[in-house]
Amino acid sequence: MIQLNPSEYKCFDHRYKIRMISREPLIIYIEKFLVPYEIRHLIELAAPHFAPSLTHDDDKAKLVRSDYRTSWTAYIDRQETPIVKCIEDRFARFQGNVDSGYLETLQVVRYAADQEYKPHFDWFPEEEIVKHGSQRITTFFTYLYSNCSEGETEFVNIIFNRSIHRKFCDILVCDETSNETGIRFRPISGNSVFWYNIDKQGQVDYYTHHAGRPPKADGLKIGLNTWTRSKYVPTKLRKDVDIPKFEPVT
């Protein structure tokens, strides 16, 4: 574990590259959004806390394990370390210096071979917004580790168009099956996919339907979910997250 003195650590002047993938919905690809030591730090913080990922049951009444989502999840406490605070601030600044208090608790997800998250939305249906306190306006999915084949992030309702998307073949899958699927982002460590879950009219955007495709063979993918809400999010610590107790993944 990286040892830090909170009074001495300073956020560095981070440089990254952005690429506009789509305007409607707005999808931006960010290269080198996290650097290697930040990635190691996040994985080290998350490692003791991984438990099977949960989804809401059919009645939206409680969180349960499901074949729909078979990954593992761990949470990182808000501003848990100086590095975490710098990372949270970077996510906030990218969105026009929104208050970092609008970010949810960072969620690390781990996909071993054949584990997946089938197509889903990150936004909340209108009838659930009150329960959750606010709407999820944006999503970052950042790749922390990717030693796998496949394991892409697929936007299933945005059909691959070779004439438009071929210039992105270094980050998108552009093979003979591409015309049969949505656009698929390759998992590349340190890079992030950012998108708006809400359209220009303030309505939920059905084009953001996306999936975490499974790694193949003995592959492993680790990612970071960062969601920004429409209102301030009360600080939620790991101990407050309603997940069952399981043995950590080794």
Residue pairs with C-beta under 8 A, 6 or more apart in sequence:
1 41
1 44
1 45
2 37
2 40
2 41
2 44
2 83
4 81
4 82
4 83
6 81
6 82
9 82
9 83
9 86
11 85
11 86
11 89
11 90
12 86
14 35
14 90
15 32
16 30
16 31
16 32
16 33
17 30
17 31
17 32
18 28
18 29
18 30
18 31
19 28
19 29
19 30
19 31
19 168
19 171
20 27
20 28
21 27
21 28
21 29
21 168
21 183
22 158
22 195
24 199
24 200
24 207
25 158
25 195
25 196
25 197
25 199
25 205
25 207
25 208
26 195
26 196
27 155
27 158
27 193
27 194
27 195
28 193
28 194
28 195
29 168
29 171
29 185
29 191
29 192
29 193
29 194
30 94
30 140
30 191
30 192
30 193
30 194
31 190
31 191
32 190
32 191
33 90
33 140
33 142
33 190
33 191
33 192
34 42
34 87
34 142
34 144
34 190
34 192
34 224
35 190
36 189
36 190
37 83
38 83
38 86
38 87
39 144
39 145
39 189
39 190
41 81
41 83
41 84
42 76
42 84
42 87
42 106
42 108
42 144
42 224
43 108
43 144
43 145
43 222
45 76
45 80
45 81
45 84
45 108
46 74
46 75
46 76
46 108
46 110
47 74
47 248
47 249
48 74
48 248
49 74
49 75
49 238
49 248
50 72
50 73
50 74
50 108
50 110
50 248
50 249
51 72
51 73
51 74
51 243
51 244
51 245
51 246
51 248
52 65
52 70
52 71
52 72
52 73
52 244
52 246
53 65
53 69
53 70
53 71
53 72
53 73
53 109
53 117
54 63
54 64
54 65
54 66
54 69
54 73
54 243
55 63
55 64
55 66
55 68
55 69
55 120
56 62
56 63
56 64
57 63
57 64
60 128
63 242
63 243
68 117
68 118
68 120
69 116
69 117
69 118
69 120
70 114
70 115
70 116
70 117
71 109
71 110
71 111
71 115
71 116
71 117
71 212
72 109
72 110
72 111
72 112
72 115
72 249
73 107
73 108
73 109
73 110
73 243
74 107
74 108
74 110
75 105
75 106
75 107
75 108
75 236
75 238
75 241
76 84
76 105
76 106
76 107
76 108
76 238
77 84
77 105
77 237
77 238
78 84
78 88
78 103
78 105
78 106
78 235
78 236
78 237
79 85
79 88
84 106
87 106
88 100
88 103
88 106
89 100
91 100
91 103
91 140
91 226
91 228
92 98
92 99
92 100
92 102
92 103
92 228
94 194
95 138
95 228
98 228
99 232
101 232
101 233
102 228
102 229
102 230
102 231
102 232
102 233
103 226
103 227
103 228
103 229
103 233
104 136
104 226
104 227
104 228
104 229
104 233
104 236
105 233
105 235
105 236
105 237
105 238
105 241
106 224
106 225
106 226
107 224
107 225
107 226
107 227
108 144
108 222
108 223
108 224
108 225
109 117
109 212
109 222
109 223
109 224
109 225
110 220
110 221
110 222
110 249
111 148
111 151
111 212
111 214
111 215
111 220
111 221
111 222
111 223
112 215
112 219
112 220
113 148
113 214
113 215
113 216
113 217
113 218
113 219
113 220
114 214
114 215
114 216
115 214
115 215
116 211
116 212
116 213
116 214
117 211
117 212
118 211
119 154
119 156
119 209
119 210
119 211
120 209
120 210
120 211
121 197
121 204
121 206
121 208
121 209
121 210
122 136
122 139
122 197
122 208
122 210
122 227
123 135
123 136
123 197
123 198
123 204
123 205
123 208
124 132
124 135
124 136
125 204
126 204
129 135
133 229
133 231
133 233
133 234
134 229
134 230
134 231
134 233
135 197
135 198
135 229
135 230
136 197
136 227
136 228
136 229
137 196
137 197
137 198
137 228
137 229
137 230
138 194
138 195
138 196
138 197
138 227
138 228
139 194
139 195
139 197
139 208
139 225
139 226
139 227
139 228
140 192
140 193
140 194
140 224
140 225
140 226
140 227
141 153
141 192
141 193
141 223
141 224
141 225
141 226
142 190
142 191
142 192
142 193
142 223
142 224
142 226
143 187
143 188
143 189
143 190
143 191
143 192
143 221
143 222
143 223
143 224
144 189
144 190
144 222
144 223
144 224
145 189
145 220
145 221
145 222
146 186
146 187
146 188
146 189
146 220
146 221
146 222
147 219
147 220
147 221
148 187
148 215
148 216
148 217
148 219
148 220
148 221
149 215
149 216
149 217
149 219
150 213
150 214
150 215
150 216
150 219
151 187
151 212
151 213
151 214
151 215
151 216
151 219
151 221
152 173
152 184
152 185
152 186
152 187
152 213
153 184
153 185
153 187
153 193
153 210
153 211
153 212
153 213
154 181
154 182
154 183
154 184
154 185
154 210
154 211
154 213
155 182
155 183
155 207
155 208
155 209
155 210
156 181
156 182
156 209
156 210
156 211
157 182
157 206
157 207
157 208
157 209
158 182
158 183
158 207
159 179
159 181
159 182
159 183
160 172
160 174
160 178
160 179
160 181
160 182
160 183
160 184
162 174
162 178
162 179
165 172
165 174
165 178
165 183
166 174
168 174
171 185
171 186
171 188
171 191
172 178
172 183
172 184
172 185
172 186
173 181
173 184
173 186
178 184
182 210
184 213
185 193
187 221
187 223
195 208
196 205
196 208
197 204
197 205
197 208
198 204
198 205
199 205
212 223
215 221
